[in-house]
């Protein structure tokens, strides 16, 4: 059966005039065969006319719908191609197969970033404690791993700045049967409007968080530099203490040998050996403890520098940071200069923006769009469509409570950190005054003991003093020097810590290099 025949049959069943004619065509109604023939002739005429009209319109609609079908298929193909072109691809990032520790200072990163040509740390001469601190910032393995946090914060900022993609839909239904005349088409386009409401607050929060991570990493660099400088100071002080203790042990050993010889000769009683043996044992134990502490400090310093544990290098005489005179002004400006306080302030700002975003998030989910439809009879319609949530049960009250609680927590943490910082500074200043006074007295005592030792040496040369008395004077002078070294070490440690607590003496921007390996 042809298309025209199907159209004629369908319309013949639906047209009321044809139905009535068929009813009149039944025998007994018209009564004669002539009337029946005329009715059949009229039915055929109307059906042919209908087929001609419908067939013309159907053919025209088929011809008109063909370009639209091609356009829809081409649009869908282009959309798929564009989506695939913008997709990221996978690249493997294998783990390391072994340690990445340097075996020499020359293998470290020695270049400091600068606006002009980068400056290089000179390792051809003894390193100062400040240079060692900078080397730790540039090469500490822990800092290298923590720098990944900066990448996460940047990714979060990018994510916060992205709006949800519009949703598009295409629907095509082929005509398989029935009274329709053409396939049906449906096209929709919609956009989530609720995400636009919170866009500004989310972006501001992400930017503040990125700055917070940057300031926090700077504070960690300061902490690593401080630890490296303290270790270098302790190693330098330990070298001096071990040298003085070794000299004192040599004096005691010499005296013990002489007393032992006199005892064996019967000139001295055995009781003369007891105090010397006890003093020598105590000094040997102290010397062993100093050597062990120095070994541990060297290993810790090598770990901070990214070196194998057995690397040694010369450390110059420590140049300690001075105690600032304008202490009150530095304390007043501390929240703007110290990286950890700056990080907490930025974290509070980020949390405050999160509160704003959570409050704006009470706006119900709202999707606005439009649709275009063409049904099987060729009727075309278009109009807007709206989808939104009814805020009956969830009005974002949970996120609001969480954001406000986080903001209160950061508010309290900032105040506690500020109070702790100022308290530490005041306490360090008091300790420095006490240690400075003690160091002055210890140096005077050391000068006096050294003078008495020289006098005893002169008297011993003229046989006015015995060996035991000379050794006592000399060991006392060495002990006074050890006291000076210990006090100077404590004073230096407090001055280094005070400089960091005041937010001074270290770079105000991060200098640690990012991982040079491409993040894939």
C-alpha positions in Angstrom: 0.0 0.0 0.0 1.4 3.4 -1.0 1.7 6.4 1.3 -1.3 8.1 -0.5 -3.4 5.0 0.1 -2.6 5.0 3.8 -3.4 8.7 4.1 -6.7 8.1 2.2 -7.7 5.3 4.5 -6.9 7.3 7.6 -8.7 10.3 6.5 -11.6 8.4 5.1 -12.2 6.9 8.6 -12.0 10.3 10.3 -13.9 12.6 7.9 -17.5 12.9 9.1 -18.8 13.4 5.6 -17.3 10.2 4.4 -18.6 8.3 7.4 -22.1 9.5 6.7 -21.8 8.6 3.1 -20.7 5.1 4.0 -23.7 4.8 6.3 -26.0 5.9 3.5 -24.4 3.5 1.1 -25.8 0.5 3.0 -28.6 -1.4 1.1 -32.1 -0.5 2.3 -31.3 3.1 3.0 -31.0 4.5 -0.6 -33.1 1.7 -2.0 -31.6 1.6 -5.5 -28.3 0.5 -7.0 -27.9 3.9 -8.8 -27.9 5.8 -5.6 -25.3 3.4 -4.1 -23.1 3.9 -7.1 -23.3 7.7 -6.8 -22.4 7.6 -3.1 -19.3 5.4 -3.8 -18.3 7.8 -6.5 -18.5 10.8 -4.1 -16.4 8.9 -1.5 -13.7 8.2 -4.0 -13.6 11.9 -5.1 -13.3 13.3 -1.6 -10.6 10.7 -0.7 -8.6 11.4 -3.8 -8.7 15.2 -3.1 -7.7 14.6 0.5 -4.8 12.3 -0.5 -3.6 14.9 -2.9 -3.6 17.7 -0.3 -2.2 15.5 2.5 0.4 13.9 0.3 1.6 17.4 -0.9 1.8 18.7 2.7 3.5 15.5 4.0 6.1 15.6 1.2 6.8 19.2 1.8 7.2 18.6 5.6 9.5 15.7 4.9 11.6 18.0 2.7 11.5 20.8 5.3 12.5 18.4 8.1 15.5 17.0 6.4 17.7 20.1 6.8 16.7 20.4 10.5 17.7 16.8 11.1 21.1 17.4 9.5 21.6 20.5 11.6 20.7 18.7 14.8 23.0 15.8 14.0 25.9 18.2 13.1 25.4 20.2 16.3 25.5 17.1 18.4 28.7 15.9 16.6 30.4 19.3 17.1 29.4 19.3 20.8 30.9 15.9 21.4 34.1 16.8 19.5 34.5 20.1 21.5 34.0 18.2 24.8 36.6 15.6 23.9 39.1 18.2 22.8 38.9 20.0 26.2 39.3 16.9 28.3 42.5 16.2 30.3 44.5 13.1 29.5 46.1 10.6 32.0 49.8 10.5 32.5 51.5 8.1 35.0 53.5 9.6 37.8 55.7 6.8 39.2 57.0 6.8 42.7 60.7 7.2 43.5 62.7 4.0 43.6 65.3 5.2 46.1 66.4 8.2 48.4 67.1 11.6 46.9 69.7 12.7 49.4 72.8 14.7 48.4 76.3 13.4 49.3 78.1 16.8 49.1 77.2 20.4 49.7 77.8 21.1 46.0 74.9 18.8 45.1 72.4 21.1 47.0 70.4 23.9 45.6 72.6 26.9 46.3 70.8 29.7 44.4 68.7 32.3 46.1 65.9 33.8 44.0 66.2 37.6 43.4 64.8 40.2 41.1 68.0 40.3 39.2 70.4 37.5 38.7 70.1 34.9 41.4 72.7 34.9 44.1 74.6 31.8 45.1 75.6 30.7 48.6 79.4 30.4 48.7 80.2 26.9 50.1 84.0 27.4 49.6 84.4 28.9 53.0 82.9 28.3 56.5 79.2 28.8 56.4 77.4 31.3 58.8 74.3 30.2 60.6 72.2 32.5 58.4 73.5 30.8 55.3 72.8 27.4 56.8 69.3 28.5 57.5 68.8 29.6 53.9 70.2 26.3 52.7 67.7 24.4 54.8 64.9 26.4 53.3 66.1 25.6 49.8 66.7 21.9 50.3 64.7 20.6 53.2 62.8 17.4 52.1 59.8 18.1 54.3 59.3 21.6 52.8 59.4 20.0 49.3 56.5 17.7 50.2 54.5 20.5 51.9 54.7 22.7 48.8 52.1 20.4 47.3 49.6 22.2 49.6 50.1 25.3 47.4 49.1 23.3 44.4 46.0 22.1 46.2 45.1 25.7 47.2 45.5 26.9 43.6 43.3 24.0 42.3 40.7 24.9 44.9 40.7 28.6 43.7 40.2 27.4 40.1 37.4 25.1 41.2 35.7 27.9 43.1 35.8 30.2 40.1 34.0 27.7 37.8 30.2 28.0 37.3 28.2 24.9 36.5 27.9 24.1 32.8 24.5 24.8 31.1 22.6 21.6 30.4 21.4 21.0 26.9 19.1 18.2 25.7 18.2 17.0 22.2 15.4 14.4 21.6 14.4 12.9 18.3 11.5 10.4 17.8 10.9 8.8 14.4 7.3 8.4 13.3 6.6 4.7 13.2 2.8 4.7 12.8 -0.4 6.5 13.7 -2.0 9.7 12.4 1.2 11.7 12.6 2.9 13.2 9.6 6.5 14.0 10.7 9.1 12.9 13.3 9.1 14.8 16.6 11.9 17.0 17.9 12.6 18.4 21.4 15.5 20.7 22.3 16.1 22.1 25.9 18.7 24.4 27.4 18.9 25.2 31.2 21.3 26.8 33.7 21.7 26.4 37.4 21.1 29.9 38.8 21.7 29.1 42.5 25.5 28.6 41.9 25.7 32.2 40.6 24.3 33.6 43.8 27.2 32.2 45.9 29.8 32.7 43.2 31.4 35.9 44.6 31.6 34.6 48.2 33.1 31.3 47.1 35.8 32.9 45.0 36.7 35.4 47.8 37.0 32.5 50.2 39.2 30.5 47.9 41.5 33.5 47.3 41.9 34.1 51.0 42.6 30.4 51.5 45.3 30.5 48.9 47.0 33.5 50.6 46.6 31.7 53.9 48.5 28.6 52.6 51.2 30.9 51.2 51.7 32.6 54.5 51.6 29.3 56.4 54.3 27.9 54.1 56.4 31.0 54.7 56.1 30.4 58.5 57.2 26.8 58.1 60.2 28.0 56.1 61.0 30.3 59.0 60.7 27.4 61.4 63.0 25.2 59.4 65.6 28.1 59.1 65.4 28.7 62.8 65.9 25.0 63.6 68.9 24.8 61.2 70.4 27.9 62.8 70.0 26.6 66.3 71.6 23.3 65.3 74.5 25.1 63.7 75.0 27.2 66.9 74.8 24.1 69.1 77.4 22.3 66.9 79.7 25.2 67.0 79.4 25.5 70.8 79.8 21.8 71.2 83.1 21.9 69.2 84.4 24.5 71.7 83.1 22.7 74.7 84.6 19.4 73.5 88.0 21.1 72.8 88.1 22.6 76.3 86.9 19.4 78.0 89.6 17.4 76.1 92.3 19.8 77.4 90.9 19.5 80.9 90.9 15.7 80.5 94.5 15.8 79.4 95.5 17.8 82.4 93.7 15.4 84.7 95.3 12.4 83.0 98.8 13.9 83.3 98.3 14.6 87.0 96.8 11.2 87.5 99.9 9.6 85.9 102.2 11.5 88.2 100.2 10.7 91.3 100.1 7.1 90.3 103.9 7.0 89.8 104.4 8.7 93.2 102.0 6.2 94.8 103.9 3.2 93.3 107.1 4.7 94.5 105.6 4.9 98.0 105.7 8.7 98.2 101.9 9.1 98.3 99.1 7.2 99.8 96.5 5.5 97.6 93.9 7.9 98.9 95.4 10.6 96.7 94.3 8.7 93.6 90.6 8.5 94.6 89.5 12.2 93.9 91.5 12.3 90.6 90.0 9.0 89.4 86.5 10.3 90.2 87.1 13.7 88.5 88.5 11.9 85.4 85.5 9.5 85.2 83.0 12.4 85.5 84.9 14.4 82.8 85.0 11.4 80.4 81.3 10.9 80.9 80.6 14.6 80.2 82.9 14.5 77.1 81.1 11.4 75.8 77.7 13.1 76.3 78.9 16.2 74.4 80.2 14.1 71.5 76.9 12.1 71.3 74.8 15.3 71.3 77.0 16.8 68.6 76.6 13.7 66.5 72.8 13.9 66.8 72.8 17.6 66.0 75.0 16.9 62.9 72.6 14.2 61.7 69.6 16.4 62.3 71.2 19.3 60.4 72.1 17.0 57.5 68.5 15.8 57.4 67.3 19.4 57.2 69.7 20.1 54.3 68.8 17.0 52.4 72.2 15.4 52.9 73.3 11.9 53.9 73.9 11.7 57.6 77.7 11.7 57.5 78.4 15.0 55.7 80.4 17.5 57.6 81.4 21.1 56.8 83.0 24.1 58.5 80.7 26.4 60.5 81.8 30.0 60.9 81.7 32.0 64.2 78.0 32.6 64.7 76.8 36.2 64.0 73.8 36.5 66.2 70.9 38.8 65.5 70.9 41.9 67.7 68.2 42.5 70.3 65.9 45.3 68.8 65.6 48.5 70.8 62.1 49.4 69.6 60.5 46.4 71.1 57.0 47.9 71.7 56.6 49.1 68.1 57.6 45.6 66.8 55.1 43.9 69.1 52.3 46.3 68.0 53.0 45.5 64.3 53.4 41.8 64.9 50.0 40.7 63.5 50.9 42.3 60.1 54.4 40.8 59.9 54.6 37.4 61.4 53.5 34.8 58.8 51.7 32.5 61.2 49.5 35.4 62.5 48.9 36.6 58.9 47.9 33.0 57.9 45.4 32.8 60.8 44.0 36.2 59.8 43.6 35.1 56.2 42.1 31.8 57.4 39.5 33.8 59.4 38.8 35.9 56.3 38.2 32.8 54.3 36.0 31.3 56.9 34.0 34.6 57.1 33.4 34.4 53.3 32.3 30.8 53.8 29.7 32.0 56.3 28.4 34.5 53.6 28.3 31.7 51.0 26.4 29.4 53.4 23.9 32.1 54.1 23.4 32.8 50.4 23.1 29.0 50.0 19.7 29.3 51.6 18.5 30.3 48.1 16.8 27.2 46.9 18.2 25.2 44.0 16.9 27.1 40.9 17.3 25.9 37.3 16.1 28.3 34.6 15.9 27.3 30.9 13.8 27.0 27.8 12.6 24.3 25.5 11.6 24.0 21.8 9.2 21.2 20.7 7.9 20.0 17.4 5.4 17.1 17.6 4.4 14.5 14.9 1.7 16.7 13.5 4.1 19.6 12.8 2.9 21.7 15.7 5.9 23.8 17.0 6.0 25.2 20.5 8.6 26.9 22.7 8.8 28.5 26.1 10.6 28.8 29.4 10.9 26.1 32.1 11.8 26.5 35.8 12.8 23.9 38.3 13.4 24.8 42.0 13.6 23.1 45.3 11.0 23.7 48.0 13.0 24.7 51.2 10.8 22.8 53.6 13.3 20.5 55.3 16.8 21.6 54.3 17.4 25.3 54.3 21.2 24.9 54.4 21.1 25.4 58.2 23.7 22.6 58.7 26.3 24.4 56.4 25.5 27.7 58.1 26.1 26.2 61.6 29.3 24.5 60.4 30.7 27.7 58.8 29.9 29.8 61.9 31.5 27.3 64.2 34.6 27.2 62.1 34.8 31.0 62.1 34.5 31.1 65.9 37.2 28.5 66.2 39.6 30.5 64.0 38.8 33.6 66.0 39.8 31.9 69.2 42.9 30.4 67.7 44.1 33.7 66.4 43.7 35.3 69.8 45.4 32.4 71.5 48.3 32.5 69.1 48.7 36.3 69.4 48.7 36.1 73.2 51.2 33.2 73.1 53.5 35.1 70.8 53.5 38.3 72.9 54.0 36.3 76.0 56.9 34.4 74.5 58.5 37.7 73.4 58.2 39.2 76.8 59.6 36.1 78.4 62.6 35.9 76.0 63.4 39.5 76.7 63.5 38.8 80.4 65.7 35.7 79.9 68.1 37.6 77.7 68.6 40.2 80.4 69.3 37.5 82.9 71.6 35.6 80.6 73.5 38.7 79.6 74.2 39.6 83.2 75.2 36.0 83.9 77.5 36.0 80.9 79.2 39.2 82.0 79.9 37.6 85.4 81.1 34.3 83.9 83.5 36.1 81.6 84.9 38.1 84.5 85.3 34.8 86.4 87.0 33.2 83.4 89.4 36.1 83.1 90.2 35.9 86.8 90.7 32.1 86.7 92.9 32.4 83.6 95.0 34.9 85.4 95.4 32.7 88.4 96.3 29.8 86.2 99.1 31.8 84.6 100.3 32.9 88.0 100.3 29.2 89.1 102.3 28.2 86.0 104.9 30.8 86.8 105.1 29.7 90.4 105.3 26.1 89.3 108.2 27.0 87.0 110.0 28.4 90.1 109.1 25.4 92.2 106.7 27.5 94.4 103.7 25.4 93.5 103.3 21.6 93.1 101.8 19.8 90.2 98.5 19.2 92.0 98.0 22.9 92.7 98.9 23.8 89.1 96.4 21.3 87.7 93.7 22.6 90.0 94.2 26.2 88.8 94.3 25.1 85.1 91.2 22.9 85.3 89.3 25.7 87.1 90.2 28.1 84.3 89.0 25.6 81.7 85.8 25.0 83.7 85.1 28.8 83.8 85.6 28.9 80.0 83.1 26.0 79.7 80.6 28.1 81.7 81.1 31.0 79.3 80.5 28.8 76.3 77.3 27.3 77.8 75.9 30.7 78.7 76.9 32.2 75.3 75.1 29.2 73.7 71.9 29.8 75.7 72.1 33.5 75.0 72.5 32.9 71.2 69.6 30.4 71.1 67.3 32.9 72.8 68.4 35.7 70.4 67.7 33.5 67.4 64.3 32.5 68.8 63.4 36.1 69.6 64.2 37.2 66.1 61.7 34.7 64.7 59.1 35.5 67.3 59.3 39.2 66.3 59.0 38.3 62.7 62.4 39.7 61.7 65.7 38.5 60.3 64.3 36.2 57.6 62.9 36.7 54.1 59.4 38.2 54.0 58.5 36.1 51.0 58.9 32.5 50.3 62.2 31.6 48.7 61.9 27.8 48.6 61.7 26.6 45.0 58.7 24.7 43.8 59.2 21.1 42.6 60.8 21.3 39.2 59.2 18.1 38.1 56.1 18.8 36.0 52.9 18.1 37.9 50.9 15.9 35.7 
